[in-house]
Amino acid sequence: MAIDYHEVGQRISARRKSLGLRQTQVCERCGINNNYLSNIERAVSIPSLEIFMRICAALDTTPDKLLLGTSSQGNDGLRQEIQEQLRGLNRKQLALVKSFISWAAEQPL
């Protein structure tokens, strides 16, 4: 199976933007320079495994999500997606979510 580095770069860019991060912020977290991340996102450069893992950590995601566009984490992946959605909620919204979760947990399936 060949890795499509153009797709990987697009996923890195999309994930970074979804977190509201600038390239400079990700570079600081990874210990790389701005041009290198830009080149990775545009598939001009291919990162080493070490740098790729640093990017995954900086973007709080898994390698399979960036490489394949899917997560093999099963329920853990679903939990991670829910956590990401919860990050932007205010206190009142979180209280509403908590109430819904309590209600849902009581429902027989």
Secondary structure, DSSP 8 states (H G I E B T S, - for coil): ----HHHHHHHHHHHHHHTT--HHHHHHHHT--HHHHHHHHTTSS---HHHHHHHHHHTT--HHHHHHSS---THHHHHHHHHHHHTT--HHHHHHHHHHHHHHHHS--
